[in-house]
């Protein structure tokens, strides 16, 4: 019993007073209540803005100090100029007859095709041959010397015939004696039938108002240079009347022709031609030709032709640009001129004026005038032809020795 009383007394000493227990319970309850209240307080709207990702630690600038925004660079591809730049002027197209235009073109010709074999000449063979010019098949009379060709090939002469009405022209019927003289003296010769003549394709266009015939002749030269038995470095050219003007034009366009011989040539300036033979330049719609003097007393230029560019006083640079007389310093070789004083188709004064101009330009030239003869120099044919052959022998055939 004594032992039990001691235990009871220890428990009594360890038990806190009731007032203290109550105080502890109140404090515990208060802490719990306060903690729950603090954890449940929602943030105000101002606090939400501050806590967002866009918030910055720097103060917002005041409106009075807001800087002007920097300009946004504009890509170069979308730049719009404040003033449209003035484009470079478009060059005026060259006229197809201008010498500069013709020099810029190519004249490849083609291989000659033998279309028909004719009766041979005294010491040469004769053929009707064909070649290409601007997609057209052009025919011509070809002669080739018989026998073995020189090491470099036979020298070549291209013959440009004068005006013949295209529907009357025949390959084998005109200029036979002229071609025979060169063929018998050891030259390959070709007399091209301009487009629209004989069996040649295309339309005839007249020599003084178009470069078409000259183009056909330039392609004839290239075709002859490709001919196996010909010497491409020894090429001469002969022309009569209209063909004389073509010869001179060819010789200021290409350097392939070593020399030219011109009989009764249309070799004046366009203004001189217009004054004497106005319809050849375009005074009226009459066909191109050289049958005789024009009857037009007061010519009226055709506004649809060359005169659409202005007359000689209005546009002298145009007329000079299409005129081979303006380019005599560029001739590819010496010129020999033949003309009859009695020529009533082409004035002898044209050859005389050209000769003076050639001398002034420092170009080697010869002039032979035949009194009382006609447009074809018929009465002096033998003498004129001997001089022509000798000229070619010196400047074309002899070119192999240069």
C-alpha positions in Angstrom: 0.0 0.0 0.0 2.8 2.3 0.6 4.2 1.6 -2.8 0.9 2.5 -4.6 0.7 5.8 -2.9 4.0 7.0 -4.2 3.0 6.4 -7.8 -0.2 8.3 -7.5 1.7 11.2 -6.0 4.1 11.3 -9.1 1.3 11.4 -11.6 -0.3 14.2 -9.7 2.9 16.2 -9.9 3.4 15.6 -13.7 -0.2 16.7 -14.7 -0.4 20.3 -15.8 -2.9 22.6 -14.3 -6.1 22.7 -16.1 -5.8 26.5 -16.9 -2.5 25.9 -18.7 -4.0 23.1 -20.8 -6.8 25.4 -21.9 -4.3 28.1 -22.9 -2.2 25.7 -25.0 -5.3 24.5 -26.8 -6.4 28.0 -27.6 -3.0 29.0 -28.9 -2.9 25.8 -31.1 -6.3 26.6 -32.5 -5.4 30.2 -33.2 -2.3 29.2 -35.1 -4.2 26.8 -37.3 -6.9 29.4 -38.0 -4.4 32.0 -38.9 -2.4 29.7 -41.2 -5.4 28.6 -43.1 -6.5 32.2 -43.5 -3.2 33.4 -44.9 -3.0 30.5 -47.4 -6.4 31.3 -48.7 -5.9 35.0 -49.4 -6.3 35.7 -53.2 -3.9 38.1 -55.0 -5.3 41.5 -56.0 -5.5 42.4 -59.8 -2.4 44.6 -59.4 -0.5 41.7 -58.0 -1.5 39.5 -61.0 0.0 42.0 -63.5 3.2 42.2 -61.6 3.5 38.4 -61.6 2.9 37.9 -65.3 5.7 37.0 -67.7 5.6 40.5 -69.4 6.5 42.2 -66.2 9.9 44.0 -66.2 12.0 45.1 -63.3 12.4 48.5 -65.0 9.8 51.2 -64.4 7.4 51.9 -67.2 8.4 55.1 -69.1 6.2 58.0 -68.7 4.3 59.3 -71.9 6.5 62.5 -71.9 9.6 60.5 -72.4 8.4 57.8 -74.8 11.1 57.5 -77.5 10.2 57.6 -81.3 10.2 54.1 -82.7 13.2 53.2 -85.1 12.2 52.8 -88.8 11.7 49.3 -89.9 14.2 48.5 -92.8 12.4 47.9 -96.0 13.6 45.0 -98.2 15.4 46.3 -101.4 13.2 44.3 -103.7 10.2 46.3 -102.6 11.7 49.8 -102.8 9.5 52.2 -104.7 11.5 55.1 -106.1 10.1 58.5 -105.5 10.8 59.3 -109.2 10.7 56.8 -112.1 14.1 56.6 -113.7 14.2 57.7 -117.3 15.0 54.6 -119.5 17.9 54.6 -121.9 16.8 55.6 -125.4 16.1 52.7 -127.7 18.5 52.9 -130.7 16.8 53.5 -134.0 16.8 50.3 -135.9 19.2 50.2 -138.9 17.5 50.2 -142.3 18.0 46.8 -144.1 19.7 48.7 -146.9 22.2 50.5 -144.7 25.8 49.4 -145.1 26.3 49.0 -141.4 23.2 46.7 -141.1 24.4 44.6 -144.0 27.8 44.2 -142.5 26.2 42.8 -139.3 24.4 40.0 -141.2 25.8 36.7 -142.3 25.8 35.3 -145.9 26.8 31.7 -145.6 25.5 30.5 -149.0 25.6 26.8 -149.4 27.2 24.0 -151.4 26.5 24.4 -155.1 24.1 21.8 -156.5 24.4 21.0 -160.2 20.9 21.0 -161.6 21.6 20.5 -165.2 24.7 19.9 -167.5 24.8 22.1 -170.6 26.8 21.9 -173.8 30.5 22.8 -172.9 32.3 25.9 -174.0 35.6 25.9 -175.9 37.7 24.9 -172.9 35.2 24.9 -170.0 32.2 23.1 -168.8 28.8 24.7 -168.3 26.1 23.9 -165.8 22.9 25.3 -164.3 23.6 25.3 -160.6 21.7 26.3 -157.5 22.5 27.6 -154.0 20.7 29.0 -151.0 20.1 32.6 -150.1 17.9 33.5 -147.1 16.1 30.2 -147.5 15.5 30.7 -151.2 16.8 28.5 -153.9 18.7 30.7 -156.4 19.8 29.4 -159.7 22.7 30.6 -161.9 24.9 29.7 -164.9 28.2 28.1 -163.7 31.3 27.6 -165.8 34.3 25.6 -164.8 37.6 25.4 -166.7 38.6 22.0 -168.1 41.8 20.4 -167.0 43.7 20.2 -163.7 43.0 23.1 -161.3 45.9 25.1 -159.9 47.1 24.0 -156.4 45.0 26.6 -154.7 42.0 26.2 -157.1 40.8 28.2 -160.0 40.2 32.0 -159.6 36.6 33.0 -159.5 34.5 35.7 -161.1 30.9 36.4 -160.1 28.9 38.2 -162.8 26.0 40.5 -161.9 23.7 41.1 -164.8 21.8 44.3 -165.4 18.1 44.9 -165.3 16.0 42.5 -167.4 12.2 42.2 -166.7 12.1 39.2 -164.4 9.4 37.4 -166.4 11.6 37.7 -169.5 14.9 36.6 -167.9 16.4 33.2 -168.9 19.5 31.7 -167.3 21.1 30.6 -170.5 20.1 33.4 -172.8 21.6 36.6 -171.5 25.2 37.7 -171.0 26.6 34.6 -172.7 29.4 36.4 -174.5 30.4 38.3 -171.4 30.6 35.1 -169.3 32.4 33.2 -172.1 35.3 35.7 -172.2 36.2 35.1 -168.5 35.5 31.4 -168.7 37.9 30.9 -171.6 40.7 32.7 -169.7 40.8 30.3 -166.8 38.2 31.5 -164.3 35.3 29.7 -162.7 32.4 32.0 -163.2 28.9 32.2 -161.8 26.1 34.5 -163.1 23.4 34.3 -160.4 19.8 34.8 -161.3 18.5 37.2 -158.6 15.4 36.1 -156.7 12.3 36.2 -158.8 14.4 35.8 -162.0 14.1 32.7 -164.1 13.6 29.7 -161.9 14.9 31.4 -158.7 12.5 31.5 -155.8 11.3 34.7 -154.1 10.0 37.9 -155.4 11.9 40.4 -157.5 12.2 43.7 -155.7 14.3 46.1 -157.8 17.9 46.8 -157.2 18.0 50.5 -156.2 15.2 50.3 -153.6 16.1 47.0 -151.9 19.2 45.0 -150.7 17.6 41.7 -151.8 19.7 41.2 -154.9 22.9 42.2 -153.1 22.1 39.6 -150.5 21.7 36.9 -153.2 25.1 37.9 -154.7 26.8 37.9 -151.3 25.5 34.3 -150.8 26.7 33.5 -154.3 30.2 34.6 -153.3 30.2 32.4 -150.2 28.9 29.4 -152.2 31.6 29.8 -154.8 34.2 30.0 -152.0 33.0 26.6 -150.9 33.2 25.1 -154.4 35.9 22.4 -154.3 37.8 23.5 -157.4 37.7 27.2 -156.6 40.2 29.4 -154.8 38.3 31.2 -152.0 41.0 33.8 -151.7 40.9 34.9 -155.4 37.4 36.3 -156.1 36.6 39.1 -158.5 33.3 40.6 -159.5 31.9 42.0 -162.7 28.7 44.0 -163.0 26.7 45.7 -165.7 24.2 48.6 -165.2 22.1 47.5 -162.2 24.7 44.8 -161.5 27.4 47.5 -161.4 25.6 49.1 -158.4 25.3 45.7 -156.7 29.0 45.1 -157.3 30.0 48.4 -155.5 27.6 47.7 -152.6 29.1 44.2 -152.2 32.6 45.6 -152.1 31.9 47.9 -149.2 30.1 45.1 -147.2 32.6 42.3 -147.5 36.4 42.0 -148.0 36.1 38.7 -149.9 36.0 40.4 -153.3 39.5 41.4 -154.5 38.5 43.7 -157.3 35.5 44.9 -159.3 34.9 45.7 -163.0 31.8 47.8 -163.7 30.3 48.5 -167.1 27.7 51.3 -167.4 27.1 51.1 -163.7 24.3 52.6 -161.6 27.0 54.1 -159.4 25.8 57.6 -158.5 24.4 58.8 -155.2 20.7 58.3 -154.5 20.1 62.0 -155.0 21.9 62.0 -158.4 19.9 58.9 -159.4 16.7 60.6 -158.3 17.5 63.7 -160.3 18.1 61.8 -163.6 16.0 58.6 -163.1 13.5 59.4 -160.4 11.4 56.2 -160.6 14.5 54.1 -159.9 14.6 55.5 -156.4 10.8 55.6 -155.9 9.2 58.5 -157.6 6.3 56.4 -158.9 5.1 52.9 -158.9 6.5 52.0 -162.3 8.6 48.8 -162.5 12.3 49.0 -161.8 14.3 49.1 -165.0 16.9 50.8 -167.2 15.1 51.1 -170.5 15.7 54.8 -171.1 15.3 58.3 -169.6 12.4 58.9 -167.3 9.6 61.1 -168.7 8.7 62.4 -165.3 9.4 66.2 -165.4 8.7 66.9 -161.8 9.1 63.7 -159.8 7.0 63.1 -156.7 8.7 60.9 -154.1 6.8 57.8 -153.0 6.0 58.3 -149.3 5.7 54.6 -148.8 9.2 53.8 -150.0 12.6 55.1 -149.0 11.2 58.6 -148.9 9.2 57.6 -145.8 12.4 58.5 -144.0 12.5 62.0 -145.4 13.9 63.5 -148.5 17.6 64.3 -149.1 17.5 67.6 -147.3 15.3 66.5 -144.4 17.3 63.3 -143.6 20.7 63.4 -145.3 22.2 60.9 -142.7 19.7 58.3 -143.7 20.5 58.5 -147.4 24.2 58.5 -146.7 23.8 55.4 -144.5 22.3 53.3 -147.4 24.6 54.7 -150.1 27.8 52.7 -150.9 29.2 56.0 -152.4 29.5 57.1 -148.7 31.9 54.2 -148.0 34.4 54.4 -150.8 37.3 54.4 -148.4 36.2 50.9 -147.3 36.2 49.3 -150.8 37.8 45.8 -150.7 39.8 46.4 -153.9 40.5 48.4 -157.0 37.7 49.4 -159.4 37.8 49.5 -163.2 35.0 51.5 -164.9 33.7 51.4 -168.5 31.0 53.6 -170.0 29.9 54.8 -173.4 29.2 58.4 -174.1 26.1 57.5 -176.1 24.5 55.6 -173.3 20.9 56.8 -173.1 20.0 54.5 -170.2 22.7 55.3 -167.6 24.4 58.6 -167.8 28.1 58.5 -168.4 28.5 61.3 -165.9 27.8 58.8 -163.1 30.9 56.8 -163.9 32.9 60.0 -164.3 31.8 61.3 -160.9 32.6 58.0 -159.3 36.1 57.9 -160.7 36.7 61.4 -159.3 35.4 60.3 -155.9 37.6 57.2 -156.0 40.7 59.3 -156.7 39.7 61.7 -153.8 39.3 58.7 -151.5 42.8 57.4 -152.5 41.4 54.2 -154.1 43.0 52.7 -157.2 40.7 53.1 -160.2 40.6 53.1 -163.9 38.0 54.7 -166.2 37.5 54.0 -169.9 35.0 56.1 -171.9 33.8 55.0 -175.3 32.5 57.7 -177.7 29.4 57.0 -179.7 28.7 53.6 -178.1 25.6 52.3 -176.3 24.6 51.0 -173.0 26.1 47.5 -173.7 29.3 49.0 -175.2 28.6 46.8 -178.2 30.8 48.6 -180.7 33.8 48.4 -178.3 33.0 45.1 -176.7 36.3 43.4 -177.7 38.5 46.3 -176.3 36.5 46.6 -173.1 36.5 42.9 -172.5 40.3 42.6 -173.0 40.8 45.4 -170.5 38.5 43.7 -168.1 40.2 40.3 -168.3 43.6 42.0 -167.9 42.4 43.8 -164.8 41.2 40.5 -163.3 44.4 38.8 -164.2 46.4 41.5 -162.4 44.3 41.8 -159.3 42.6 38.4 -158.9 44.5 35.7 -160.8 47.8 37.4 -159.8 46.7 37.5 -156.1 48.2 34.0 -155.8 51.6 35.6 -156.1 51.0 38.3 -153.5 
